[in-house]
């Protein structure tokens, strides 16, 4: 939602805090069960003043979905376009997806449970973004199978396996706990790659190269919200 003309940075700071609070309430109570009055009480604003910042309740849902999908899709495009082998790109994509799950737990909950409350063009845009994200994963799995790194009989099913292993993490993960995105990504990819037929030697090499890649390529942070300018990478 663009900032109305004539409003300075203080307006935007307040609006962003309202979106943060809305994500917390929607995750805890559900989008449909949370009223504008509930949100107004949580942020200390009357309904009229709240609408001044948000426009409508649906705008909040649009913003929350965008905070998840826009940076994730952007980062996935960048990783998919790297000039390196598909196993490494899948590993990096895995960690990037888990990183945003860790950073945006409330948003991810709303993203997974309440996206169908969107209507019209906004819903179609989100569904298109989700479809592109899944197609990028399918493309990497297919490429790995064509190169002989993985045995993937059904690329669509393999994509769902990849997503199901990652996407439910938000339901139980505790940021600051014993497992961080890098650790979970390593374990998830080991499970997937072994299940898809990758040799143990390939797993070990992929982990060594992922560690070196993150160390040497600081300009590609795996946080999808970070800024990055791509550059070709050799195998």
Secondary structure as the mmCIF struct_conf table of DSSP 4:
data_model
#
loop_
_struct_conf.conf_type_id
_struct_conf.id
_struct_conf.beg_label_comp_id
_struct_conf.beg_label_asym_id
_struct_conf.beg_label_seq_id
_struct_conf.end_label_comp_id
_struct_conf.end_label_asym_id
_struct_conf.end_label_seq_id
HELX_LH_PP_P HELX_LH_PP_P1 UNK A 2 UNK A 4
TURN_TY1_P TURN_TY1_P1 UNK A 5 UNK A 6
HELX_RH_AL_P HELX_RH_AL_P1 UNK A 9 UNK A 29
TURN_TY1_P TURN_TY1_P2 UNK A 31 UNK A 33
HELX_RH_AL_P HELX_RH_AL_P2 UNK A 36 UNK A 43
TURN_TY1_P TURN_TY1_P3 UNK A 44 UNK A 44
HELX_RH_AL_P HELX_RH_AL_P3 UNK A 47 UNK A 54
BEND BEND1 UNK A 55 UNK A 56
HELX_RH_AL_P HELX_RH_AL_P4 UNK A 57 UNK A 80
TURN_TY1_P TURN_TY1_P4 UNK A 81 UNK A 81
BEND BEND2 UNK A 82 UNK A 84
HELX_RH_AL_P HELX_RH_AL_P5 UNK A 86 UNK A 103
TURN_TY1_P TURN_TY1_P5 UNK A 104 UNK A 104
HELX_RH_AL_P HELX_RH_AL_P6 UNK A 105 UNK A 114
HELX_RH_3T_P HELX_RH_3T_P1 UNK A 115 UNK A 117
HELX_RH_AL_P HELX_RH_AL_P7 UNK A 120 UNK A 146
TURN_TY1_P TURN_TY1_P6 UNK A 147 UNK A 148
BEND BEND3 UNK A 149 UNK A 150
BEND BEND4 UNK A 153 UNK A 153
HELX_RH_AL_P HELX_RH_AL_P8 UNK A 155 UNK A 167
HELX_RH_3T_P HELX_RH_3T_P2 UNK A 168 UNK A 171
TURN_TY1_P TURN_TY1_P7 UNK A 172 UNK A 172
TURN_TY1_P TURN_TY1_P8 UNK A 175 UNK A 176
BEND BEND5 UNK A 177 UNK A 178
HELX_RH_AL_P HELX_RH_AL_P9 UNK A 181 UNK A 195
TURN_TY1_P TURN_TY1_P9 UNK A 196 UNK A 197
HELX_RH_AL_P HELX_RH_AL_P10 UNK A 200 UNK A 216
TURN_TY1_P TURN_TY1_P10 UNK A 218 UNK A 219
BEND BEND6 UNK A 220 UNK A 220
BEND BEND7 UNK A 222 UNK A 223
TURN_TY1_P TURN_TY1_P11 UNK A 224 UNK A 225
BEND BEND8 UNK A 226 UNK A 226
#
